[in-house]
Amino acid sequence: MNVEFIDREKKIYDPDYGLENILKSSLIEIEDRGDFPDLVLYNNYLVPFRPPNLTDKLIKDAQFKGLDTVFPGYVDYANYWKLEDSGFIQVGDSVLPRSIKNPFYKALYGGSCLTLSSFIRKGQLIGDKVGIIPFSNFLYTLRVDDETPEKLIELALKEVSFKNV
């Protein structure tokens, strides 16, 4: 397997540059080298926990369902509120029983997001036809960064180590 690296431009380190622009710049570099991928897979190194065969599932869903973008989503039945100019507004089905409630899906783009190159080329991470692979394991939502409590990461690593034994 031949692996090539893409040198990061200084602007890519700018926090305001945005993921879509980073992916677009990277795709342009890849295409300048003569490769023209149909799909781009984004994996954030800060999201290390993923189920087995996730990439295969993303590719199959994209191909067989005719999707522009596929990513994992954490299934969540919690009650949410959002702040608007007029105050807090409830989002979703309130406190209905889970058996009849529509869940929310927390997008886990960093856990693996597969998108058609044509959208990345336009500076878009998400296409028009979206598929979500539902996850219920909280482990897959964790990011290894300064915002995630160290104790939670330690417990997660023990869980993964225990299952791999």
C-alpha positions in Angstrom: 0.0 0.0 0.0 1.3 3.4 -1.0 0.7 6.1 1.6 1.3 9.8 0.9 1.0 12.7 3.3 -0.5 16.1 2.6 1.4 19.0 4.1 -0.9 21.3 6.0 -1.0 24.9 4.9 -0.7 27.6 7.6 -4.3 28.6 7.2 -5.5 25.1 8.0 -4.2 25.6 11.6 -6.5 28.7 11.9 -9.4 27.6 14.1 -11.8 29.7 12.0 -10.8 27.9 8.8 -13.3 25.1 9.4 -13.5 21.4 8.7 -15.2 21.8 5.4 -12.4 24.0 4.1 -9.7 21.6 5.4 -11.4 18.6 3.6 -11.8 20.7 0.4 -8.1 21.7 0.4 -7.1 18.1 1.1 -9.3 16.8 -1.8 -7.9 19.4 -4.2 -4.3 18.3 -3.2 -5.3 14.6 -3.8 -6.8 15.5 -7.2 -3.8 17.5 -8.2 -1.7 14.3 -7.7 -3.9 12.5 -10.2 -6.3 10.6 -7.9 -10.1 11.3 -8.1 -11.9 9.6 -5.3 -15.7 9.2 -5.4 -16.0 9.5 -1.6 -14.1 11.1 1.2 -14.0 9.6 4.7 -13.4 11.9 7.6 -12.2 10.4 10.9 -11.1 12.6 13.8 -8.2 11.2 15.7 -9.7 12.5 18.9 -12.6 10.1 18.5 -10.8 6.7 19.0 -13.8 4.5 19.9 -15.6 3.0 16.9 -17.5 -0.2 16.4 -15.9 -2.9 14.2 -16.6 -2.7 10.5 -18.0 0.8 10.6 -16.2 1.9 7.4 -17.7 -1.0 5.5 -21.2 -0.2 6.8 -20.8 3.4 5.8 -19.7 2.5 2.3 -22.5 -0.1 1.8 -25.1 2.4 3.0 -23.8 5.1 0.7 -23.7 2.8 -2.3 -26.8 0.7 -1.9 -29.1 3.4 -0.5 -27.9 6.1 -2.9 -26.8 8.5 -0.1 -24.6 11.5 -0.4 -23.4 11.4 3.2 -23.5 8.7 5.9 -22.3 9.1 9.5 -22.9 7.5 12.9 -25.5 9.1 15.2 -26.0 8.5 18.9 -29.7 7.6 19.6 -31.0 9.9 22.3 -34.4 10.0 23.9 -33.7 12.9 26.2 -35.7 16.1 26.4 -34.0 19.1 24.8 -34.6 22.8 24.8 -33.0 25.5 22.6 -32.6 29.2 23.2 -34.1 31.6 20.7 -34.6 35.3 20.8 -38.0 34.9 22.5 -36.6 32.5 25.2 -36.3 28.7 25.6 -38.4 26.5 23.3 -38.8 22.8 23.7 -37.5 20.6 20.9 -39.0 17.2 20.3 -41.8 15.0 21.7 -41.6 16.1 25.4 -42.0 13.4 28.0 -43.7 10.8 25.9 -42.9 7.2 26.6 -39.9 5.9 24.7 -42.0 3.3 22.9 -43.8 6.1 20.9 -41.2 8.9 21.1 -39.1 9.9 18.1 -35.4 9.9 19.2 -32.9 12.5 18.4 -29.6 11.5 16.7 -26.5 13.2 17.9 -24.2 13.5 14.8 -20.9 11.9 15.4 -19.1 13.2 12.3 -15.6 12.7 13.9 -16.5 9.1 14.5 -16.5 8.6 10.7 -18.3 10.7 8.1 -18.4 9.5 4.5 -19.4 12.1 1.9 -19.4 12.2 -1.9 -16.4 14.1 -3.2 -18.7 16.4 -5.2 -20.0 17.9 -1.9 -16.5 18.2 -0.4 -15.3 20.0 -3.5 -18.1 22.6 -2.9 -16.9 23.0 0.8 -19.8 20.9 2.2 -19.3 18.1 4.7 -23.0 17.0 4.4 -24.8 16.3 1.2 -28.5 16.3 0.4 -29.4 12.7 0.9 -28.2 11.7 4.5 -28.1 8.4 6.2 -27.4 7.8 9.9 -26.1 4.6 11.4 -27.7 4.6 14.9 -25.4 3.9 17.9 -26.7 3.4 21.4 -23.2 2.8 23.0 -22.1 6.0 24.8 -18.5 4.9 24.4 -18.6 5.9 20.7 -19.5 9.5 21.6 -16.3 10.1 23.6 -13.6 12.5 22.5 -10.1 12.3 24.0 -9.5 16.0 24.6 -9.4 18.5 27.4 -13.2 18.8 27.6 -13.8 15.1 28.4 -13.1 14.2 32.1 -10.0 12.2 32.4 -11.8 9.7 34.7 -14.4 9.0 32.0 -11.7 8.2 29.4 -9.9 5.9 31.9 -13.2 4.0 32.5 -13.8 3.8 28.7 -10.3 2.4 28.1 -10.8 -0.2 30.8 -14.1 -1.2 29.2 -12.4 -1.6 25.8 -9.5 -3.5 27.2 -11.8 -5.8 29.1 -13.8 -6.6 26.0 -10.7 -7.2 23.9 -9.4 -9.9 26.3 
